[in-house]
Amino acid sequence: MNFKKICVLGLGYIGLPTASTFATHGVKVLGVDVNKSIVETLQRGEIHIHEPGLRDTVSAALASGNFSVSTQPQEADAFLIAVPTPFHENKFGEYNGQKYKLADMRAVTSATEAIVPFLRKDNLVVLESTSPPRTTLELVAPILARSGLQAGRDFHLAYSPERVLPGQILRELIENARVIGGVTPESAQAGADLYSIFVKGQIVQTDATTAEMVKLMENTYRDVNIAIANEFARLADKFGVDVWEAIQIASLHPRVKILSPGPGVGGHCISVDPWFFVETAPELTPLIYNSRKVNDAQPHFVVDLVKRALGDVIKGKRIAALGLAYKPDVDDLRESPANEVVHLLQKEGARVKAFEPFKLEGLPGMDMAKSLDDALNDADAIVLLVRHTEFINLKPIDVAAKTKARVIVDTVNGWNAANWQSAGFAVTRLGAGK
Ligand SMILES: NC(=O)c1ccc[n+]([C@@H]2O[C@H](COP(=O)([O-])OP(=O)(O)OC[C@H]3O[C@@H](n4cnc5c(N)ncnc54)[C@H](O)[C@@H]3O)[C@@H](O)[C@H]2O)c1
């Protein structure tokens, strides 16, 4: 299939890099977003998100004359949907007395509805948003049928998930393997034709529901494996074992690879996507459900550790919390377990000062330090919550000179305990029962 003009709905972390990359590869692209201020920002030649290299790509796309933005779609050869699919904050499902989270598909629904008036015979529509299984067939296709055209017969419809790593999006968009699931083999082929305009990685064609499942399986696999690592950490604590040593030794087994425990699982993918399986098949997903529960409960385990490190007295204690991001060296605080740890410590009466070098303003309701020194200054204890390089490189002697705190709790195995002990600190490490 030949694509002269495409329309990308949703200009966020996924849609904007995708739209501008198509434009720099010679395709006319209309980027559409319902958020007027995003459209105006882009029309001024500025960007609203931080992603290395994105400013240059968007500038090149605009300069080529191939890229324009609007709040409304237009007729095109292909339509790509890259809108958010979070879960509902205050709406839950229930199965056998157990509550589970529900996907909020309103953005996918309205973006699909917006395409209907512009859909023509032989077009291609691709859903990229991470979605519960069968969304393409059971939500998107019926909405598009309101045009009088039928998916797979009159136009092509496919699902193609994104697997890019924030911070590396522009490179991974091009180099990663891409799966394209069509509602028919012809739809998958049309999707492959489209993405082969810039994708250099392998393009794998399959059916739409398989592609949806693949995306959810990837993130669920990681969530379940982190949950078992977190349970191993709790067991090691109970049995007087150092879980990090035990994991290293167990991983010498040629068929065993254990992931790292930590303060929990965050971000908007791994901690969200497994719920899409639970929601659509609660009777089949006790392992996935319980893994989510284990990872969500991990901040409580961390708070118990801090309590123990402080001799069971937490009320009134000043705690320096180092890191709020959901993973090292990013500014993303969404669903971060570090935030949950801070909230729980506050609830126990601790006076927590948090320091997040990638987002100094932190989140509402938190006492944020302006600098590391500010956080350490009058602390009674230091809790390491994220493996930011800046924290991992700290020298115990330097820290000892900046604070009266002599208690540290390392939840990410970021520091060499012996070095900190030599500098006069009492060290508690997550999963180190020895
Ligand atoms: N960001 C990632 O690293 C990543 C990785 C893999 C998959 N995903 C998935 O990709 C999808 C998009 O994620 P994102 O991070 O780009 O989201 P985002 O929040 O950064 O951007 C989405 C954009 O869509 C716009 N939007 C909402 N409803 C719309 C509508 N009806 N029509 C047009 N625009 C609309 C929003 O205003 C926003 O600008 C999600 O399903 C997400 O789970 C994201």
The ligand as a Tripos MOL2 file, in Angstrom:
@<TRIPOS>MOLECULE
LIG
   44    48     1     0     0
SMALL
NO_CHARGES

@<TRIPOS>ATOM
      1 N1          5.0040    6.6050   26.9830 N.am      1 LIG1
      2 C1          5.4810    5.3770   26.8440 C.2       1 LIG1
      3 O1          6.6540    5.1390   27.1390 O.2       1 LIG1
      4 C2          4.6270    4.2560   26.3110 C.ar      1 LIG1
      5 C3          5.2500    3.0550   25.9690 C.ar      1 LIG1
      6 C4          4.4770    2.0290   25.4390 C.ar      1 LIG1
      7 C5          3.1070    2.2090   25.2750 C.ar      1 LIG1
      8 N2          2.5140    3.3920   25.6400 N.ar      1 LIG1
      9 C6          1.0710    3.5340   25.4270 C.3       1 LIG1
     10 O2          0.8350    4.4690   24.3850 O.3       1 LIG1
     11 C7         -0.3880    5.1650   24.6230 C.3       1 LIG1
     12 C8         -0.1420    6.6650   24.5910 C.3       1 LIG1
     13 O3          0.7400    6.9730   25.6670 O.3       1 LIG1
     14 P1          1.5150    8.3560   25.7990 P.3       1 LIG1
     15 O4          2.5800    8.1330   26.8330 O.co2     1 LIG1
     16 O5          1.9020    8.8500   24.4580 O.co2     1 LIG1
     17 O6          0.3560    9.2820   26.3830 O.3       1 LIG1
     18 P2          0.4030   10.8630   26.6170 P.3       1 LIG1
     19 O7         -0.4760   11.1330   27.7520 O.co2     1 LIG1
     20 O8          1.8220   11.3350   26.6300 O.co2     1 LIG1
     21 O9         -0.2370   11.4650   25.2730 O.3       1 LIG1
     22 C9         -1.4920   11.1850   24.8140 C.3       1 LIG1
     23 C10        -2.0600   12.4050   24.0980 C.3       1 LIG1
     24 O10        -3.3410   12.0480   23.5610 O.3       1 LIG1
     25 C11        -4.1820   13.1880   23.6430 C.3       1 LIG1
     26 N3         -5.5760   12.7640   23.5300 N.ar      1 LIG1
     27 C12        -6.4100   12.2790   24.4880 C.ar      1 LIG1
     28 N4         -7.6070   11.9640   23.9410 N.ar      1 LIG1
     29 C13        -7.5320   12.2610   22.6120 C.ar      1 LIG1
     30 C14        -8.4380   12.1630   21.5250 C.ar      1 LIG1
     31 N5         -9.6560   11.6690   21.6990 N.pl3     1 LIG1
     32 N6         -8.0180   12.5690   20.3070 N.ar      1 LIG1
     33 C15        -6.7810   13.0720   20.1260 C.ar      1 LIG1
     34 N7         -5.8750   13.1890   21.1290 N.ar      1 LIG1
     35 C16        -6.2370   12.7750   22.3520 C.ar      1 LIG1
     36 C17        -3.8070   13.8150   24.9680 C.3       1 LIG1
     37 O11        -4.1750   15.1850   25.0100 O.3       1 LIG1
     38 C18        -2.2880   13.6160   24.9900 C.3       1 LIG1
     39 O12        -1.5990   14.7290   24.4510 O.3       1 LIG1
     40 C19        -0.9220    4.6440   25.9540 C.3       1 LIG1
     41 O13        -1.8190    3.6020   25.7190 O.3       1 LIG1
     42 C20         0.3240    4.0940   26.6310 C.3       1 LIG1
     43 O14         0.0210    3.0830   27.5580 O.3       1 LIG1
     44 C21         3.2510    4.4230   26.1460 C.ar      1 LIG1
@<TRIPOS>BOND
     1     1     2 1
     2     2     3 2
     3     2     4 1
     4     4     5 ar
     5     4    44 ar
     6     5     6 ar
     7     6     7 ar
     8     7     8 ar
     9     8     9 1
    10     8    44 ar
    11     9    10 1
    12     9    42 1
    13    10    11 1
    14    11    12 1
    15    11    40 1
    16    12    13 1
    17    13    14 1
    18    14    15 2
    19    14    16 1
    20    14    17 1
    21    17    18 1
    22    18    19 2
    23    18    20 1
    24    18    21 1
    25    21    22 1
    26    22    23 1
    27    23    24 1
    28    23    38 1
    29    24    25 1
    30    25    26 1
    31    25    36 1
    32    26    27 ar
    33    26    35 ar
    34    27    28 ar
    35    28    29 ar
    36    29    30 ar
    37    29    35 ar
    38    30    31 1
    39    30    32 ar
    40    32    33 ar
    41    33    34 ar
    42    34    35 ar
    43    36    37 1
    44    36    38 1
    45    38    39 1
    46    40    41 1
    47    40    42 1
    48    42    43 1
@<TRIPOS>SUBSTRUCTURE
     1 LIG1         1 GROUP 0 **** ****
